Amino acid sequence: MENAVYWNGRQVGIESAGRILWFTSAPQEAIAAYGRPQVDNGALVADPVIARNLLKTAP
């Protein structure tokens, strides 16, 4: 279920499954007030083959 995210009486995003999807018009103050999303790097650490392939550069 989605919930609207409001800042100063104006809808600036949608919260779903614990994550906020910000509208492009959302002010930076609103994003900072709700906190930055945490980046999950678990896939890179858990699978060294994927990490190695992502880090390869073309010759």
C-alpha positions as CSV (number, residue, x, y, z in Angstrom):
1,M,0.0,0.0,0.0
2,E,1.3,3.4,-0.9
3,N,1.2,6.5,1.3
4,A,1.6,10.1,0.1
5,V,4.6,12.1,1.4
6,Y,3.9,15.7,2.2
7,W,6.2,18.7,2.8
8,N,4.7,22.1,3.8
9,G,1.2,21.0,2.7
10,R,2.4,19.8,-0.8
11,Q,2.7,16.2,-1.9
12,V,6.4,15.6,-2.8
13,G,6.6,11.8,-3.1
14,I,5.1,8.4,-2.5
15,E,6.2,5.9,0.2
16,S,5.8,2.2,-0.7
17,A,7.4,-0.8,1.0
18,G,9.5,1.4,3.3
19,R,11.0,3.4,0.4
20,I,10.1,6.9,-0.8
21,L,9.9,7.7,-4.5
22,W,10.5,11.4,-4.7
23,F,8.8,13.6,-7.3
24,T,11.3,15.6,-9.5
25,S,9.7,18.8,-8.1
26,A,10.5,17.7,-4.5
27,P,12.7,20.3,-2.7
28,Q,16.0,19.2,-1.4
29,E,15.0,20.3,2.1
30,A,12.2,17.7,2.1
31,I,14.5,14.9,0.9
32,A,17.0,15.9,3.6
33,A,14.4,16.0,6.3
34,Y,13.2,12.5,5.6
35,G,16.8,11.2,5.2
36,R,18.7,9.8,2.3
37,P,17.9,6.2,1.2
38,Q,20.5,3.7,2.3
39,V,22.4,2.0,-0.6
40,D,22.4,-1.8,-0.4
41,N,25.7,-3.1,-1.7
42,G,24.9,-6.7,-0.4
43,A,24.7,-8.1,-3.9
44,L,28.3,-7.0,-4.7
45,V,29.7,-8.5,-1.6
46,A,27.6,-11.7,-1.7
47,D,28.5,-12.6,-5.2
48,P,32.2,-12.1,-6.1
49,V,31.6,-13.2,-9.8
50,I,29.1,-10.3,-10.3
51,A,31.4,-7.9,-8.6
52,R,34.4,-9.0,-10.7
53,N,32.3,-8.7,-13.9
54,L,31.1,-5.3,-13.0
55,L,34.6,-4.0,-12.3
56,K,36.1,-5.2,-15.5
57,T,37.2,-2.6,-18.0
58,A,37.5,-2.9,-21.7
59,P,41.1,-3.3,-23.1
